[in-house]
Amino acid sequence: MLEGSEGRREARETRELRELKGPFRRLRPGRPFRWSNRRILAGAALALLLVLAAVLLWRAVRRGEDEVWTRIQRSGVWRVGMDPSFPPFESLDGQGQPVGYDVDLARAIAARWGVAVSFEGIGFDGLVAALWAHKADSVISALPLDPRLTRDVAYSVPYFEAGLWLVVAEGTADIAGADDLAGRRLAVEWGSEGDVQGRSLRGRLRGLTLLPFPLPQDALAAVAADEADAALADAVTVRQFQGELGGLRAVGAPLVSVPYVIAVPRQAPRLLAAVNDALAALQEDGTLARLEEKWFGQGE
């Protein structure tokens, strides 16, 4: 009996041990585990590649690498986006070739770099988009600095101040700025920014009389004819008037600043630095002044 009982107990324990080992036998290394290991290794390799790519990108940024600048140097061509419909900064001559202040400016910069310029005709509203789409390396087109776009493009230092100026006749010594306009006659273009600024000045300066005219040229002509003591007009109109007729000069600082700048892609730090260096050199050697005189005529 005991032997029989012992035998049955041993048989039961053996069966239970087999049942217990069964699940573990299914977990032994096999195809599922080999496949999981491969996935783990692949994931680790991908993570390593991403880390290496991030490191290389960081090093490139630290070194100031610039694909746009590198391409310009290798190809010898600087692609400049421009809307040739705003003389004297840019327009087309009788042969359909771009001419103007900005055209000469681009060529002067390119000459310093030892490259050629390819002018890309683009509508003004599409100029910044052309940088994003890599259709142009830079934009030079009487482009005002727009702070709203500084996260998307990079701007050079200003090369022309096109803002709103106070203008007086040559020989006027007692008007050096807007604060000297009390009791004076101020000519403005009706409905313009000059009109807005003039109304603001009239609100704080006793006796200031505002004289509205249909065009900014009319307001400047009123000063030249002694029908007004001063006028407010944008710098482009003022310089054109000075070049054609003379007899006027701008005084003080611009009431509203509108700097013209060169735009480059945000990811082009070396190109931006090269543009700024060139503008500084052209300012120092008198090139910018000569371009202004060439395209606007003799100033004050």
Contacts in CASP RR format, 6 or more apart in sequence:
PFRMAT RR
TARGET T0000
AUTHOR 0000-0000-0000
METHOD contacts of the structure
MODEL  1
MLEGSEGRREARETRELRELKGPFRRLRPGRPFRWSNRRILAGAALALLL
VLAAVLLWRAVRRGEDEVWTRIQRSGVWRVGMDPSFPPFESLDGQGQPVG
YDVDLARAIAARWGVAVSFEGIGFDGLVAALWAHKADSVISALPLDPRLT
RDVAYSVPYFEAGLWLVVAEGTADIAGADDLAGRRLAVEWGSEGDVQGRS
LRGRLRGLTLLPFPLPQDALAAVAADEADAALADAVTVRQFQGELGGLRA
VGAPLVSVPYVIAVPRQAPRLLAAVNDALAALQEDGTLARLEEKWFGQGE
64 269 0 8 1.000
64 270 0 8 1.000
65 270 0 8 1.000
66 267 0 8 1.000
66 268 0 8 1.000
66 269 0 8 1.000
66 270 0 8 1.000
66 271 0 8 1.000
67 267 0 8 1.000
67 268 0 8 1.000
68 137 0 8 1.000
68 264 0 8 1.000
68 265 0 8 1.000
68 267 0 8 1.000
68 268 0 8 1.000
68 271 0 8 1.000
69 268 0 8 1.000
69 270 0 8 1.000
69 271 0 8 1.000
69 274 0 8 1.000
71 137 0 8 1.000
72 78 0 8 1.000
72 113 0 8 1.000
72 115 0 8 1.000
72 137 0 8 1.000
72 271 0 8 1.000
73 115 0 8 1.000
76 114 0 8 1.000
76 115 0 8 1.000
76 116 0 8 1.000
77 115 0 8 1.000
77 116 0 8 1.000
77 117 0 8 1.000
77 118 0 8 1.000
78 106 0 8 1.000
78 109 0 8 1.000
78 110 0 8 1.000
78 113 0 8 1.000
78 115 0 8 1.000
78 116 0 8 1.000
78 117 0 8 1.000
78 118 0 8 1.000
78 137 0 8 1.000
78 138 0 8 1.000
79 118 0 8 1.000
79 120 0 8 1.000
79 135 0 8 1.000
79 136 0 8 1.000
79 137 0 8 1.000
79 138 0 8 1.000
80 106 0 8 1.000
80 117 0 8 1.000
80 118 0 8 1.000
80 119 0 8 1.000
80 120 0 8 1.000
80 136 0 8 1.000
80 137 0 8 1.000
80 138 0 8 1.000
80 139 0 8 1.000
80 140 0 8 1.000
81 119 0 8 1.000
81 120 0 8 1.000
81 121 0 8 1.000
81 122 0 8 1.000
81 127 0 8 1.000
81 130 0 8 1.000
81 135 0 8 1.000
81 136 0 8 1.000
81 138 0 8 1.000
81 139 0 8 1.000
81 140 0 8 1.000
81 141 0 8 1.000
82 90 0 8 1.000
82 98 0 8 1.000
82 102 0 8 1.000
82 103 0 8 1.000
82 106 0 8 1.000
82 119 0 8 1.000
82 120 0 8 1.000
82 121 0 8 1.000
82 122 0 8 1.000
82 127 0 8 1.000
82 139 0 8 1.000
82 140 0 8 1.000
82 141 0 8 1.000
83 90 0 8 1.000
83 121 0 8 1.000
83 122 0 8 1.000
83 123 0 8 1.000
83 124 0 8 1.000
83 127 0 8 1.000
83 141 0 8 1.000
84 90 0 8 1.000
84 91 0 8 1.000
84 92 0 8 1.000
84 98 0 8 1.000
84 119 0 8 1.000
84 121 0 8 1.000
85 91 0 8 1.000
85 123 0 8 1.000
85 124 0 8 1.000
86 124 0 8 1.000
86 141 0 8 1.000
86 142 0 8 1.000
87 100 0 8 1.000
88 100 0 8 1.000
88 101 0 8 1.000
88 240 0 8 1.000
88 295 0 8 1.000
88 296 0 8 1.000
89 100 0 8 1.000
89 101 0 8 1.000
89 102 0 8 1.000
89 141 0 8 1.000
89 142 0 8 1.000
89 260 0 8 1.000
89 295 0 8 1.000
90 98 0 8 1.000
90 99 0 8 1.000
90 100 0 8 1.000
90 101 0 8 1.000
90 102 0 8 1.000
90 103 0 8 1.000
90 141 0 8 1.000
90 142 0 8 1.000
91 98 0 8 1.000
91 99 0 8 1.000
91 100 0 8 1.000
92 98 0 8 1.000
92 99 0 8 1.000
93 99 0 8 1.000
98 119 0 8 1.000
98 121 0 8 1.000
100 295 0 8 1.000
101 160 0 8 1.000
101 291 0 8 1.000
101 292 0 8 1.000
101 294 0 8 1.000
101 295 0 8 1.000
102 140 0 8 1.000
102 141 0 8 1.000
102 142 0 8 1.000
103 119 0 8 1.000
104 291 0 8 1.000
104 294 0 8 1.000
104 295 0 8 1.000
105 140 0 8 1.000
105 159 0 8 1.000
105 282 0 8 1.000
105 288 0 8 1.000
105 291 0 8 1.000
106 117 0 8 1.000
106 119 0 8 1.000
106 140 0 8 1.000
107 117 0 8 1.000
108 278 0 8 1.000
108 282 0 8 1.000
108 287 0 8 1.000
108 291 0 8 1.000
109 275 0 8 1.000
109 278 0 8 1.000
109 279 0 8 1.000
109 282 0 8 1.000
110 116 0 8 1.000
110 117 0 8 1.000
112 278 0 8 1.000
112 281 0 8 1.000
112 282 0 8 1.000
113 274 0 8 1.000
113 278 0 8 1.000
120 130 0 8 1.000
120 135 0 8 1.000
120 136 0 8 1.000
122 130 0 8 1.000
122 135 0 8 1.000
122 136 0 8 1.000
124 141 0 8 1.000
127 136 0 8 1.000
127 139 0 8 1.000
127 141 0 8 1.000
127 143 0 8 1.000
127 263 0 8 1.000
128 139 0 8 1.000
128 149 0 8 1.000
128 152 0 8 1.000
128 153 0 8 1.000
128 263 0 8 1.000
130 136 0 8 1.000
130 139 0 8 1.000
131 137 0 8 1.000
131 138 0 8 1.000
131 139 0 8 1.000
131 153 0 8 1.000
131 263 0 8 1.000
131 264 0 8 1.000
131 265 0 8 1.000
132 152 0 8 1.000
132 265 0 8 1.000
137 264 0 8 1.000
137 265 0 8 1.000
137 268 0 8 1.000
137 271 0 8 1.000
138 262 0 8 1.000
138 263 0 8 1.000
138 264 0 8 1.000
138 271 0 8 1.000
138 275 0 8 1.000
139 262 0 8 1.000
139 263 0 8 1.000
139 264 0 8 1.000
140 262 0 8 1.000
142 160 0 8 1.000
142 162 0 8 1.000
142 260 0 8 1.000
143 260 0 8 1.000
143 261 0 8 1.000
143 262 0 8 1.000
143 263 0 8 1.000
144 162 0 8 1.000
144 258 0 8 1.000
144 259 0 8 1.000
144 260 0 8 1.000
144 261 0 8 1.000
145 155 0 8 1.000
145 158 0 8 1.000
145 259 0 8 1.000
145 260 0 8 1.000
145 261 0 8 1.000
151 266 0 8 1.000
152 266 0 8 1.000
153 263 0 8 1.000
153 264 0 8 1.000
153 265 0 8 1.000
153 266 0 8 1.000
154 263 0 8 1.000
154 264 0 8 1.000
154 265 0 8 1.000
154 266 0 8 1.000
154 268 0 8 1.000
154 269 0 8 1.000
154 272 0 8 1.000
155 261 0 8 1.000
155 262 0 8 1.000
155 263 0 8 1.000
156 261 0 8 1.000
156 262 0 8 1.000
156 263 0 8 1.000
156 264 0 8 1.000
156 272 0 8 1.000
156 275 0 8 1.000
156 276 0 8 1.000
156 279 0 8 1.000
157 261 0 8 1.000
157 276 0 8 1.000
157 279 0 8 1.000
157 280 0 8 1.000
158 259 0 8 1.000
158 260 0 8 1.000
158 261 0 8 1.000
159 260 0 8 1.000
159 261 0 8 1.000
159 262 0 8 1.000
159 279 0 8 1.000
159 283 0 8 1.000
159 288 0 8 1.000
160 235 0 8 1.000
160 259 0 8 1.000
160 260 0 8 1.000
160 288 0 8 1.000
160 292 0 8 1.000
161 235 0 8 1.000
161 254 0 8 1.000
161 257 0 8 1.000
161 258 0 8 1.000
161 259 0 8 1.000
161 260 0 8 1.000
162 234 0 8 1.000
162 235 0 8 1.000
162 236 0 8 1.000
162 258 0 8 1.000
162 259 0 8 1.000
162 260 0 8 1.000
163 234 0 8 1.000
163 235 0 8 1.000
163 254 0 8 1.000
163 255 0 8 1.000
163 256 0 8 1.000
163 257 0 8 1.000
163 258 0 8 1.000
163 259 0 8 1.000
164 193 0 8 1.000
164 194 0 8 1.000
164 197 0 8 1.000
164 232 0 8 1.000
164 233 0 8 1.000
164 234 0 8 1.000
164 235 0 8 1.000
164 254 0 8 1.000
164 255 0 8 1.000
164 256 0 8 1.000
164 258 0 8 1.000
165 232 0 8 1.000
165 233 0 8 1.000
165 234 0 8 1.000
165 235 0 8 1.000
165 238 0 8 1.000
165 250 0 8 1.000
165 251 0 8 1.000
165 252 0 8 1.000
165 254 0 8 1.000
165 255 0 8 1.000
166 175 0 8 1.000
166 177 0 8 1.000
166 178 0 8 1.000
166 181 0 8 1.000
166 230 0 8 1.000
166 231 0 8 1.000
166 232 0 8 1.000
166 250 0 8 1.000
166 251 0 8 1.000
166 252 0 8 1.000
166 255 0 8 1.000
167 220 0 8 1.000
167 223 0 8 1.000
167 230 0 8 1.000
167 231 0 8 1.000
167 232 0 8 1.000
167 233 0 8 1.000
167 238 0 8 1.000
167 248 0 8 1.000
167 249 0 8 1.000
167 250 0 8 1.000
167 251 0 8 1.000
168 175 0 8 1.000
168 223 0 8 1.000
168 229 0 8 1.000
168 230 0 8 1.000
168 248 0 8 1.000
168 249 0 8 1.000
168 251 0 8 1.000
169 223 0 8 1.000
169 224 0 8 1.000
169 226 0 8 1.000
169 247 0 8 1.000
169 248 0 8 1.000
169 249 0 8 1.000
170 246 0 8 1.000
170 247 0 8 1.000
170 248 0 8 1.000
170 249 0 8 1.000
170 300 0 8 1.000
172 229 0 8 1.000
172 230 0 8 1.000
174 180 0 8 1.000
175 181 0 8 1.000
175 184 0 8 1.000
175 229 0 8 1.000
175 230 0 8 1.000
175 251 0 8 1.000
176 251 0 8 1.000
176 252 0 8 1.000
177 251 0 8 1.000
177 252 0 8 1.000
178 201 0 8 1.000
178 205 0 8 1.000
178 255 0 8 1.000
179 205 0 8 1.000
181 201 0 8 1.000
181 205 0 8 1.000
181 208 0 8 1.000
181 229 0 8 1.000
181 230 0 8 1.000
182 205 0 8 1.000
182 206 0 8 1.000
182 207 0 8 1.000
182 208 0 8 1.000
183 205 0 8 1.000
183 206 0 8 1.000
183 207 0 8 1.000
183 208 0 8 1.000
183 209 0 8 1.000
184 207 0 8 1.000
184 208 0 8 1.000
184 209 0 8 1.000
184 229 0 8 1.000
184 230 0 8 1.000
185 209 0 8 1.000
185 211 0 8 1.000
185 227 0 8 1.000
185 228 0 8 1.000
185 229 0 8 1.000
185 230 0 8 1.000
186 198 0 8 1.000
186 201 0 8 1.000
186 202 0 8 1.000
186 208 0 8 1.000
186 209 0 8 1.000
186 210 0 8 1.000
186 211 0 8 1.000
186 228 0 8 1.000
186 229 0 8 1.000
186 230 0 8 1.000
186 231 0 8 1.000
186 232 0 8 1.000
187 211 0 8 1.000
187 212 0 8 1.000
187 213 0 8 1.000
187 218 0 8 1.000
187 219 0 8 1.000
187 220 0 8 1.000
187 222 0 8 1.000
187 223 0 8 1.000
187 227 0 8 1.000
187 228 0 8 1.000
187 230 0 8 1.000
187 231 0 8 1.000
187 232 0 8 1.000
188 194 0 8 1.000
188 195 0 8 1.000
188 197 0 8 1.000
188 198 0 8 1.000
188 210 0 8 1.000
188 211 0 8 1.000
188 212 0 8 1.000
188 213 0 8 1.000
188 219 0 8 1.000
188 231 0 8 1.000
188 232 0 8 1.000
189 195 0 8 1.000
189 212 0 8 1.000
189 213 0 8 1.000
189 214 0 8 1.000
189 215 0 8 1.000
189 216 0 8 1.000
189 218 0 8 1.000
189 219 0 8 1.000
189 233 0 8 1.000
190 212 0 8 1.000
190 213 0 8 1.000
190 214 0 8 1.000
191 212 0 8 1.000
192 216 0 8 1.000
193 234 0 8 1.000
193 256 0 8 1.000
194 232 0 8 1.000
194 233 0 8 1.000
194 255 0 8 1.000
194 256 0 8 1.000
195 210 0 8 1.000
195 212 0 8 1.000
197 232 0 8 1.000
197 255 0 8 1.000
197 256 0 8 1.000
198 208 0 8 1.000
198 210 0 8 1.000
198 232 0 8 1.000
199 210 0 8 1.000
201 208 0 8 1.000
202 208 0 8 1.000
202 209 0 8 1.000
202 210 0 8 1.000
211 219 0 8 1.000
211 222 0 8 1.000
211 227 0 8 1.000
211 228 0 8 1.000
213 219 0 8 1.000
213 222 0 8 1.000
216 231 0 8 1.000
216 233 0 8 1.000
216 234 0 8 1.000
216 237 0 8 1.000
217 237 0 8 1.000
217 241 0 8 1.000
219 228 0 8 1.000
219 231 0 8 1.000
219 232 0 8 1.000
219 233 0 8 1.000
220 231 0 8 1.000
220 233 0 8 1.000
220 237 0 8 1.000
220 238 0 8 1.000
220 241 0 8 1.000
220 248 0 8 1.000
221 241 0 8 1.000
222 228 0 8 1.000
222 231 0 8 1.000
223 229 0 8 1.000
223 230 0 8 1.000
223 231 0 8 1.000
223 248 0 8 1.000
224 245 0 8 1.000
224 246 0 8 1.000
224 247 0 8 1.000
224 248 0 8 1.000
232 255 0 8 1.000
233 241 0 8 1.000
234 258 0 8 1.000
235 250 0 8 1.000
235 254 0 8 1.000
235 258 0 8 1.000
238 248 0 8 1.000
238 250 0 8 1.000
239 292 0 8 1.000
239 296 0 8 1.000
239 297 0 8 1.000
239 299 0 8 1.000
240 296 0 8 1.000
241 248 0 8 1.000
242 248 0 8 1.000
242 249 0 8 1.000
242 296 0 8 1.000
242 297 0 8 1.000
242 298 0 8 1.000
242 299 0 8 1.000
242 300 0 8 1.000
243 296 0 8 1.000
243 297 0 8 1.000
243 298 0 8 1.000
243 299 0 8 1.000
244 297 0 8 1.000
246 298 0 8 1.000
246 299 0 8 1.000
246 300 0 8 1.000
247 300 0 8 1.000
248 300 0 8 1.000
249 300 0 8 1.000
250 300 0 8 1.000
262 275 0 8 1.000
262 279 0 8 1.000
264 271 0 8 1.000
264 272 0 8 1.000
264 275 0 8 1.000
265 271 0 8 1.000
279 288 0 8 1.000
282 288 0 8 1.000
293 299 0 8 1.000
END
